[in-house]
């Protein structure tokens, strides 16, 4: 006995709906929690908000004093942390992508001696736990006098994202047909011109995939940001939110987390299509 034809589309649609609901549910819970008053947070329904309030969001922008234990701490305006995060994200992402594209093109197209071993070694370095890198990076930052400086994170984050990005992009460049560039050489174009005008636009989805991955690595860090940026006016969102002690009487940290997610989720959502195309192209061309 065979199953009806309508059953498989229904199962597929139902499975996709369950996955989508599971993905959105944490974002929904944070949004609901950030809109509740203290009374409703304690006695209300955890899944819905009846009397929404923007108190916790507005409080993020007030330079007031709150207590962290018994010590009064001056709250930094949320926009300061957001601005520092934007600077770190832009600088680290630019260095990561430029370095990864150049290294990946050299390994995948120029193929120097031992290029396969270099690719494997780069991918293996990505598997090293970040906790093992903390002590040498800590020494390096202080030797360069970059402690309490955003430049420290701008230099550290590419070290965490470049290995995988190079491996991914080199897989794409490795199997890209050589005729793509040879036609440009016949017309008199140099290797640089052929790369910038032909190869790079063709590899744009893969570059986007590498950029989204690097953005995820950067946004998920809180250890390096908290240690290397002790001054609260120099902290990023990850480090700044760690200084806000969450409690049942103050839900500002929940609102801050929701706003912080709002800076990353839209970027990931807008680039989701290019991200999938980039990963697929890299795997198909370079697997």
Helices and strands as residue ranges (DSSP letters): H 5-34, H 38-43, H 55-59, E 65-68, E 71-74, H 78-105, I 106-110, H 115-126, H 130-143, H 150-175, H 179-186, H 191-194, I 195-199, H 200-202, H 204-219, H 223-228, G 232-234, H 237-242, H 252-270, H 272-286
